[in-house]
Amino acid sequence: MSFVTRFAPSPTGPLHLGHAYSAVLAHDMAQAAKGQFLLRIEDIDQSRARPEWEAQIYDDLHWLGLTWPMPVMRQSDRLLLYHAALDQLTDMGLTYPCRCNRSDIEIAAGAPQDGVPQFGPDGRIYPGTCRTRAMSDAGPKDVIRLNITKAVTALPALSFCETGPHHQGTHALNADALVETVGDIILVRRQMGSSYHLSVVIDDADQHITHVVRGEDLFDATQIHVLLQHLLGLPTPKYHHHRLIRDNHGKRLAKRDDARAIATYRADGKTPDDIRKMVGL
Ligand code: GLU
């Protein structure tokens, strides 16, 4: 199939207007291209994922008129695959365990310096304190990081194609920028067995996703995904990062924004067409 996309919510709260926009847009794009729309439940964070939120996601999406093939992929069923990918990166000498907590990282990062970015798409740029630790030394309280300096050594020319409204075109990866503005990202978070970045590239490949449709807050993370796809020998899909739905003050909607939850609009008697209009579809 030449167009396969997905909606990949985390069942950690109610779907709001922003999710509805993302899901319906992806669904409409797949339909227009006579392609396929898939659903994936991103529930690796088992401390926050709840079955009732997952049930509500299915219910809201069906109500919006969306359909998808069964069974739905769930990340919590796939930890062994993520571990195998991590082993692959470890065998390449690209991983290390890290025991730093947030305040260790802040202290080691030191005072902000002019022109040196402090934050990247994976949060605060890691100062490298644990970089020389061996994987054989990894303990249950450690996270596992990617040594990005090693990972970009001898990097071939990599790029991705973006079709979204704000960054349309071909984006080449830049090894120096990855080191300076992204840093040593987390591949396995504490008590999660994986991380968003590691899981998303494996899942997109396994679902044969050709077009990733998602919010533009994830545009900067895409270079991480393209790098991981290259390291793991996975294909790079096309990307479409769409505008974000904001509240009346221009702020991005958050999961806890119950006022804009689809369930709230449903209870108020709104129709799926009303929701489409509200998000500008
Ligand atoms: N689970 C992510 C979220 O809810 C989606 C990430 C993606 O589409 O790549 O924001």
Residues whose N, C-alpha, C, O or C-beta is under 5 A from the ligand:
A	BS01	LIG	A8 P9 S10 E42 V200 V213 R214
